[in-house]
Amino acid sequence: MRSQSSITRESIQLNSQTTGYGNLRKRKLREGKNLRSKKTSLKEIEKLAKELQVRQIELQMQNDDLHAAQKVLEESRNRYAELFDFAPIGYFSFDEKGEILEANLTGAAQLGVVREQIIRRPFIAYVDEECRIAFDTHLKAVFENRTRQCIELKINRTLNEEEHPESIPFYAELDSLYFETARGKQCLAVLKAITKRKDEEGQIQKMNEMANQINFDLQEITLARNRFFSFISHELKTPLNSIIGYTQLLSKGTYGPINPDQQKAFLRQSVSERNMVQLINNILDMAKTQTAKIAIQRIKIDIWELLEKISLPFEPLFKEKGLSFKKKIDSQCPRMLLTDPEKVRSIVTNLLSNAIKFTKEGRIVLAAVSLPKMAGIRLSVSDTGTGIKTENLERIFEEYEQSEAIQENPAWYTNGSGLGLSIVKTMVSLLGGAIDVKSTVGKGTTFIVDLPEP
């Protein structure tokens, strides 16, 4: 039987073996873990290396793109620098004192100097003395109001500061705009030469002054002419009325019997006297219209009776030319009319005279009807004369305008002054009316006048 001590020794030895075995096992486990840890780190290193390689490639591509963009930017900057320098107008930038901070080549050439010589130099040195105060005010307004300002200046272009201190002036437009940069407040200005425009404006101004002087002279001449015509016409009327009176007495046999040949002679004289009266009246009316001295005096009149009185003196002219005359007044035409009888007399008289003048044979008709849709009358004078070409219809109302029929065959027609239709148009306008004309060459003409009541 073993003793207690031997059992104890065996237990200790067994425990010792067990403990040694456990420590060995732990060491082996640690070594295994370390081995696995070493294997994992190598994989991660390989992975990181690949990622680093990819990133390096990406950075290289980005660097290439950056260089390409930088190259494009450099080309663009050079291109815009050329556009800036060689623009057809001058570019400048000023500070608040008016010193030139920057300028393009065109701007320097406008001032007649090299660009480097004008930097930090006052721009006002190139402004003509008569415009310097205006430039100071302009620059001050740009910086104070911070708005765009434009001004026309007289600029002195330097020929050669050393050899030729004198300069050549030219006119320019300075368009300035306020802006701010990292360097502070600045004024960007555009200088555009306008000498050619100013010269053209000066020529236009001279032409306008000449035209105004000519118009003034024409007005003076017209007034003098009208005063002369008015004076002569009034002076002619007195003896003419006397001649007409004696002619009527002679034609009626007051101073003794007359034979048919004498009667015919008195008829022709009466026609000439009538033409002379019409001419004098037209001259007086023309003078009044051009001096704006025609007054409108509207009264209630018997228009039927007035038309009868107007047409009666024309009977000798109708007989002289062998023309038939008919007066047609519509039964619905108003008898009483509020108008100016003298203006109506002038209108109808000139239209009848015109019809007689251009009618070799046939008839003349004076008609009157009521105006449609308003109070007033419509008068018309129709003839079977030469007619008027369409292209000439607009010119017939001008002063001294005569039909081509007179110009082509002056012996066929009664001579006239060319004032009648112009006076008719003026009188119709004064009465607030309207005039129209319808004509066929070789068949005749009809003038239509609408005279409304006010």
C-alpha positions as CSV (number, residue, x, y, z in Angstrom):
1,M,0.0,0.0,0.0
2,R,1.4,3.2,-1.1
3,S,2.1,5.9,1.4
4,Q,0.4,9.2,1.5
5,S,3.5,11.0,0.5
6,S,4.0,9.0,-2.6
7,I,0.5,9.7,-3.7
8,T,1.1,13.4,-3.1
9,R,4.2,13.3,-5.2
10,E,2.4,11.6,-8.1
11,S,-0.4,14.2,-7.9
12,I,2.1,17.0,-8.1
13,Q,3.9,15.4,-11.0
14,L,0.6,14.8,-12.8
15,N,-0.4,18.4,-12.3
16,S,2.9,19.6,-13.4
17,Q,2.6,17.6,-16.6
18,T,-0.9,18.8,-17.1
19,T,0.1,22.4,-16.6
20,G,3.0,22.0,-19.0
21,Y,0.8,20.5,-21.6
22,G,-1.6,23.4,-21.3
23,N,1.0,26.0,-21.6
24,L,2.4,24.2,-24.7
25,R,-1.1,24.1,-26.2
26,K,-1.6,27.8,-25.5
27,R,1.7,28.6,-27.1
28,K,0.8,26.6,-30.2
29,L,-2.5,28.4,-30.4
30,R,-0.8,31.8,-30.2
31,E,1.6,30.8,-32.9
32,G,-1.3,29.7,-35.1
33,K,-3.1,33.0,-34.6
34,N,0.0,34.9,-35.4
35,L,0.5,32.9,-38.6
36,R,-3.1,33.5,-39.7
37,S,-2.7,37.3,-38.8
38,K,0.4,37.4,-41.0
39,K,-1.5,35.8,-43.9
40,T,-4.4,38.4,-43.6
41,S,-2.1,41.4,-43.6
42,L,-0.4,40.3,-46.9
43,K,-3.8,40.1,-48.6
44,E,-4.7,43.6,-47.4
45,I,-1.4,44.9,-48.5
46,E,-2.0,43.5,-52.0
47,K,-5.5,45.0,-52.0
48,L,-4.2,48.4,-50.9
49,A,-1.5,48.3,-53.5
50,K,-4.0,47.7,-56.2
51,E,-6.3,50.5,-54.9
52,L,-3.2,52.8,-54.7
53,Q,-2.4,51.9,-58.3
54,V,-6.0,52.7,-59.4
55,R,-5.9,56.0,-57.5
56,Q,-2.6,56.8,-59.1
57,I,-4.0,56.2,-62.6
58,E,-7.1,58.4,-61.7
59,L,-4.8,61.2,-60.5
60,Q,-2.8,60.9,-63.6
61,M,-5.9,61.2,-65.8
62,Q,-7.2,64.1,-63.7
63,N,-3.8,65.7,-64.1
64,D,-3.9,65.3,-67.8
65,D,-7.4,66.8,-67.9
66,L,-6.2,69.7,-65.8
67,H,-3.3,70.3,-68.2
68,A,-5.7,70.1,-71.2
69,A,-8.1,72.5,-69.6
70,Q,-5.3,74.8,-68.6
71,K,-4.1,74.8,-72.2
72,V,-7.6,75.6,-73.5
73,L,-7.9,78.4,-70.9
74,E,-4.5,79.8,-72.0
75,E,-5.5,79.7,-75.6
76,S,-8.9,81.3,-74.8
77,R,-7.2,84.0,-72.7
78,N,-4.8,84.7,-75.5
79,R,-7.6,84.9,-78.0
80,Y,-9.7,87.2,-75.9
81,A,-6.6,89.3,-75.1
82,E,-6.2,89.7,-78.9
83,L,-9.8,90.6,-79.2
84,F,-9.4,93.1,-76.4
85,D,-6.3,94.7,-77.8
86,F,-7.3,94.8,-81.4
87,A,-11.0,95.7,-81.0
88,P,-12.2,98.6,-83.3
89,I,-12.9,100.8,-80.2
90,G,-10.7,101.8,-77.3
91,Y,-11.1,100.1,-73.8
92,F,-9.9,101.8,-70.7
93,S,-10.3,101.4,-66.9
94,F,-9.9,104.3,-64.5
95,D,-9.7,104.7,-60.8
96,E,-11.7,107.4,-58.9
97,K,-8.9,109.9,-59.7
98,G,-9.3,109.3,-63.4
99,E,-5.9,107.6,-63.8
100,I,-5.7,105.0,-66.5
101,L,-5.3,101.5,-65.0
102,E,-5.6,99.5,-68.1
103,A,-6.0,100.2,-71.9
104,N,-6.1,98.1,-75.0
105,L,-3.9,98.8,-78.0
106,T,-6.7,100.5,-79.9
107,G,-7.3,102.9,-77.0
108,A,-3.6,103.8,-76.8
109,A,-3.5,104.3,-80.6
110,Q,-6.5,106.6,-80.3
111,L,-4.5,108.8,-77.9
112,G,-1.4,108.6,-80.1
113,V,0.9,106.9,-77.5
114,V,2.3,103.6,-76.6
115,R,0.2,101.6,-74.1
116,E,2.9,101.5,-71.4
117,Q,3.2,105.3,-71.4
118,I,-0.4,105.9,-70.4
119,I,-0.7,103.5,-67.5
120,R,-1.2,105.5,-64.2
121,R,-1.5,108.7,-66.3
122,P,-4.6,110.9,-65.9
123,F,-7.0,110.4,-68.8
124,I,-8.0,114.1,-68.6
125,A,-4.6,115.0,-70.0
126,Y,-5.9,113.9,-73.4
127,V,-9.2,115.7,-73.1
128,D,-9.5,119.1,-74.7
129,E,-9.6,122.0,-72.3
130,E,-13.2,122.9,-73.3
131,C,-14.4,119.4,-72.3
132,R,-12.4,118.8,-69.1
133,I,-15.1,120.1,-66.6
134,A,-17.6,117.9,-68.4
135,F,-15.3,114.9,-68.1
136,D,-14.8,115.5,-64.3
137,T,-18.6,115.7,-63.8
138,H,-19.0,112.5,-65.9
139,L,-16.5,110.5,-63.9
140,K,-17.9,111.8,-60.6
141,A,-21.4,110.7,-61.6
142,V,-20.1,107.2,-62.5
143,F,-18.6,106.6,-59.1
144,E,-21.2,108.4,-57.0
145,N,-24.3,107.0,-58.8
146,R,-22.7,103.7,-59.7
147,T,-24.5,103.8,-63.0
148,R,-23.7,103.9,-66.7
149,Q,-22.9,107.3,-68.0
150,C,-22.3,108.5,-71.6
151,I,-20.7,111.7,-72.8
152,E,-19.3,113.2,-76.0
153,L,-15.8,114.7,-75.7
154,K,-13.2,116.4,-77.8
155,I,-10.0,114.3,-77.5
156,N,-6.5,115.5,-78.4
157,R,-4.5,112.8,-80.2
158,T,-0.8,113.2,-79.6
159,L,1.4,113.1,-82.7
160,N,4.7,112.6,-81.0
161,E,5.2,113.9,-77.4
162,E,9.0,114.5,-78.0
163,E,9.2,115.7,-81.6
164,H,5.7,117.1,-82.1
165,P,4.1,118.2,-78.9
166,E,1.0,119.5,-80.8
167,S,-2.0,117.2,-81.2
168,I,-4.9,116.5,-83.5
169,P,-8.3,116.9,-82.0
170,F,-11.1,114.4,-82.7
171,Y,-14.6,113.9,-81.4
172,A,-15.3,110.7,-79.4
173,E,-18.1,109.2,-77.3
174,L,-17.1,107.9,-73.9
175,D,-19.4,105.2,-72.4
176,S,-18.5,104.5,-68.8
177,L,-19.7,101.8,-66.4
178,Y,-18.9,101.4,-62.7
179,F,-17.7,98.1,-61.3
180,E,-15.7,96.7,-58.4
181,T,-12.8,94.3,-58.3
182,A,-10.3,92.9,-55.7
183,R,-8.2,96.0,-56.5
184,G,-11.1,98.3,-55.5
185,K,-13.6,100.6,-57.3
186,Q,-13.0,101.1,-61.0
187,C,-14.6,102.6,-64.1
188,L,-14.7,100.6,-67.3
189,A,-14.9,103.0,-70.3
190,V,-15.3,102.5,-74.0
191,L,-14.0,105.2,-76.3
192,K,-15.5,105.4,-79.8
193,A,-14.5,108.0,-82.4
194,I,-17.5,109.9,-83.8
195,T,-15.7,112.6,-85.8
196,K,-17.4,111.4,-89.0
197,R,-20.8,111.5,-87.4
198,K,-20.2,115.0,-85.9
199,D,-19.1,116.2,-89.4
200,E,-22.3,114.8,-90.9
201,E,-24.3,116.3,-88.1
202,G,-22.6,119.7,-88.8
203,Q,-23.4,119.4,-92.5
204,I,-27.0,118.5,-91.7
205,Q,-27.2,121.5,-89.4
206,K,-25.8,123.8,-92.0
207,M,-28.3,122.4,-94.6
208,N,-31.1,122.9,-92.1
209,E,-30.1,126.4,-91.5
210,M,-29.9,127.1,-95.2
211,A,-33.3,125.4,-95.7
212,N,-34.8,127.5,-92.9
213,Q,-33.3,130.7,-94.4
214,I,-34.7,129.7,-97.8
215,N,-38.1,129.0,-96.3
216,F,-38.0,132.3,-94.5
217,D,-37.1,134.1,-97.8
218,L,-39.9,132.2,-99.6
219,Q,-42.4,133.3,-97.0
220,E,-41.2,136.9,-97.3
221,I,-41.5,136.6,-101.1
222,T,-44.9,135.0,-100.9
223,L,-46.2,137.7,-98.5
224,A,-44.8,140.4,-100.8
225,R,-46.4,138.7,-103.8
226,N,-49.7,138.3,-102.1
227,R,-49.7,142.0,-100.9
228,F,-48.9,143.0,-104.5
229,F,-51.6,140.8,-106.0
230,S,-54.2,142.0,-103.4
231,F,-53.3,145.7,-104.1
232,I,-53.4,145.3,-107.9
233,S,-56.6,143.2,-107.9
234,H,-58.4,145.8,-105.8
235,E,-57.1,148.5,-108.1
236,L,-58.2,146.6,-111.2
237,K,-61.7,145.9,-109.9
238,T,-62.9,149.5,-110.0
239,P,-62.2,150.2,-113.6
240,L,-63.3,146.7,-114.6
241,N,-66.7,147.1,-113.0
242,S,-67.0,150.4,-114.9
243,I,-66.2,148.6,-118.1
244,I,-68.7,145.9,-117.4
245,G,-71.4,148.4,-116.6
246,Y,-70.9,150.4,-119.8
247,T,-70.8,147.1,-121.8
248,Q,-74.2,146.1,-120.4
249,L,-75.6,149.5,-121.2
250,L,-74.4,149.3,-124.8
251,S,-75.6,145.8,-125.3
252,K,-79.1,146.8,-124.1
253,G,-79.2,149.7,-126.6
254,T,-79.2,152.4,-124.0
255,Y,-77.1,154.6,-126.2
256,G,-78.9,153.7,-129.4
257,P,-79.8,150.6,-131.4
258,I,-77.2,148.0,-132.2
259,N,-77.0,145.5,-135.1
260,P,-76.4,141.7,-134.8
261,D,-72.7,142.0,-135.4
262,Q,-72.3,144.6,-132.7
263,Q,-74.4,142.4,-130.3
264,K,-72.0,139.5,-131.1
265,A,-69.0,141.7,-130.3
266,F,-70.6,142.8,-127.0
267,L,-71.2,139.1,-126.1
268,R,-67.5,138.3,-126.7
269,Q,-66.5,141.3,-124.6
270,S,-68.8,140.2,-121.9
271,V,-67.1,136.8,-121.9
272,S,-63.7,138.4,-121.6
273,E,-64.9,140.7,-118.8
274,R,-66.3,137.7,-117.0
275,N,-62.9,135.9,-117.3
276,M,-61.1,138.9,-116.0
277,V,-63.4,139.2,-113.0
278,Q,-62.9,135.5,-112.2
279,L,-59.2,135.8,-112.5
280,I,-59.1,138.8,-110.1
281,N,-61.4,137.0,-107.6
282,N,-59.1,134.0,-107.7
283,I,-56.0,136.1,-107.1
284,L,-57.7,137.7,-104.1
285,D,-58.8,134.4,-102.7
286,M,-55.4,132.9,-103.2
287,A,-53.8,135.8,-101.4
288,K,-56.2,135.4,-98.5
289,T,-55.7,131.7,-98.1
290,Q,-51.9,132.0,-98.0
291,T,-52.0,134.8,-95.4
292,A,-54.6,132.9,-93.3
293,K,-57.0,135.8,-93.4
294,I,-60.1,134.0,-94.6
295,A,-62.9,134.1,-92.1
296,I,-65.9,131.8,-92.2
297,Q,-69.3,133.6,-91.9
298,R,-72.1,131.1,-91.9
299,I,-75.6,132.3,-92.3
300,K,-78.9,130.7,-93.4
301,I,-79.3,131.1,-97.1
302,D,-81.6,129.9,-99.9
303,I,-79.2,127.6,-101.7
304,W,-81.5,127.2,-104.7
305,E,-81.6,130.9,-105.3
306,L,-77.8,131.2,-104.7
307,L,-77.1,128.5,-107.4
308,E,-79.4,130.4,-109.8
309,K,-77.5,133.7,-109.2
310,I,-74.1,132.0,-109.6
311,S,-75.0,130.3,-112.9
312,L,-76.8,133.3,-114.5
313,P,-73.6,135.3,-115.4
314,F,-72.2,132.2,-117.2
315,E,-74.9,132.3,-119.9
316,P,-72.8,134.5,-122.3
317,L,-69.9,132.0,-122.0
318,F,-72.2,129.0,-122.8
319,K,-73.5,130.8,-125.8
320,E,-70.0,131.9,-126.9
321,K,-68.9,128.2,-127.0
322,G,-72.2,126.7,-128.1
323,L,-72.6,124.6,-125.0
324,S,-75.9,123.5,-123.4
325,F,-76.3,124.1,-119.7
326,K,-78.7,122.4,-117.3
327,K,-79.3,123.0,-113.6
328,K,-80.8,120.0,-111.8
329,I,-81.9,120.5,-108.1
330,D,-83.4,117.4,-106.5
331,S,-86.8,118.0,-104.9
332,Q,-85.5,116.5,-101.7
333,C,-82.5,118.8,-101.6
334,P,-82.9,121.3,-98.6
335,R,-83.6,124.8,-99.8
336,M,-82.2,126.6,-96.7
337,L,-78.6,125.8,-95.7
338,L,-76.4,127.2,-92.9
339,T,-73.1,128.0,-94.7
340,D,-70.9,130.7,-96.0
341,P,-72.4,132.0,-99.3
342,E,-69.2,133.6,-100.5
343,K,-67.3,130.4,-100.2
344,V,-70.0,128.4,-102.0
345,R,-70.1,131.1,-104.7
346,S,-66.3,130.7,-105.1
347,I,-66.6,126.9,-105.3
348,V,-69.3,126.7,-107.9
349,T,-68.0,129.6,-109.9
350,N,-64.6,128.0,-110.3
351,L,-66.0,124.5,-111.1
352,L,-68.3,126.0,-113.8
353,S,-65.4,128.0,-115.2
354,N,-63.2,124.9,-115.3
355,A,-65.9,122.9,-117.0
356,I,-66.4,125.6,-119.7
357,K,-62.6,125.8,-120.2
358,F,-62.2,122.1,-121.0
359,T,-65.4,121.4,-122.9
360,K,-65.3,122.0,-126.7
361,E,-68.8,120.8,-127.3
362,G,-71.6,119.1,-125.5
363,R,-73.2,120.0,-122.2
364,I,-72.5,121.1,-118.6
365,V,-74.7,120.1,-115.7
366,L,-74.9,121.7,-112.3
367,A,-76.7,119.4,-109.8
368,A,-77.6,119.5,-106.1
369,V,-79.0,116.8,-103.9
370,S,-79.2,116.3,-100.1
371,L,-76.4,114.6,-98.3
372,P,-77.0,111.0,-97.2
373,K,-77.0,110.4,-93.4
374,M,-76.4,114.0,-92.4
375,A,-77.6,117.6,-92.9
376,G,-76.1,119.3,-95.9
377,I,-76.0,119.2,-99.7
378,R,-74.0,117.5,-102.4
379,L,-73.1,119.7,-105.4
380,S,-71.7,118.3,-108.7
381,V,-70.5,119.9,-111.9
382,S,-70.3,117.5,-114.9
383,D,-69.0,118.2,-118.4
384,T,-68.4,116.3,-121.6
385,G,-64.9,117.7,-122.1
386,T,-61.5,116.2,-122.5
387,G,-61.3,114.3,-119.3
388,I,-58.3,113.8,-117.0
389,K,-55.8,111.0,-116.9
390,T,-55.8,108.9,-113.8
391,E,-52.2,109.7,-113.0
392,N,-53.0,113.4,-113.1
393,L,-56.0,113.4,-110.8
394,E,-53.9,114.1,-107.7
395,R,-52.1,117.1,-109.2
396,I,-55.1,119.0,-110.5
397,F,-55.7,120.7,-107.1
398,E,-52.2,122.2,-107.0
399,E,-51.6,125.9,-107.7
400,Y,-50.8,126.8,-111.3
401,E,-51.4,123.2,-112.4
402,Q,-53.0,123.1,-115.9
403,S,-54.4,120.2,-117.8
404,E,-52.3,118.4,-120.5
405,A,-55.1,119.4,-122.9
406,I,-54.2,123.1,-122.6
407,Q,-50.4,122.3,-122.9
408,E,-51.0,120.1,-126.0
409,N,-53.6,122.3,-127.8
410,P,-53.6,125.8,-126.2
411,A,-55.6,127.3,-129.1
412,W,-58.6,125.0,-128.4
413,Y,-59.3,126.1,-124.8
414,T,-59.8,129.2,-122.8
415,N,-56.6,130.3,-121.1
416,G,-56.6,130.1,-117.3
417,S,-54.3,130.8,-114.4
418,G,-54.3,127.3,-112.9
419,L,-55.6,128.6,-109.5
420,G,-59.3,127.6,-109.7
421,L,-59.2,124.0,-108.5
422,S,-56.7,124.9,-105.8
423,I,-59.0,127.6,-104.4
424,V,-62.0,125.2,-104.7
425,K,-60.2,122.6,-102.5
426,T,-59.2,125.3,-99.9
427,M,-62.8,126.6,-99.7
428,V,-64.3,123.1,-99.4
429,S,-61.8,122.4,-96.6
430,L,-62.7,125.6,-94.8
431,L,-66.4,124.6,-94.8
432,G,-65.6,121.2,-93.4
433,G,-66.5,119.4,-96.6
434,A,-65.0,117.0,-99.1
435,I,-64.3,117.0,-102.8
436,D,-64.0,114.1,-105.2
437,V,-63.4,113.8,-108.9
438,K,-64.3,111.2,-111.5
439,S,-63.1,111.4,-115.0
440,T,-62.7,109.5,-118.2
441,V,-60.4,110.7,-120.9
442,G,-62.3,111.8,-124.0
443,K,-65.7,111.6,-122.3
444,G,-65.7,114.2,-119.5
445,T,-65.3,114.9,-115.8
446,T,-67.5,115.2,-112.8
447,F,-66.5,117.1,-109.6
448,I,-68.5,116.2,-106.5
449,V,-68.5,118.5,-103.4
450,D,-70.1,117.6,-100.1
451,L,-71.0,120.5,-97.9
452,P,-72.3,119.5,-94.5
453,E,-74.0,121.8,-92.0
454,P,-72.0,122.4,-88.8
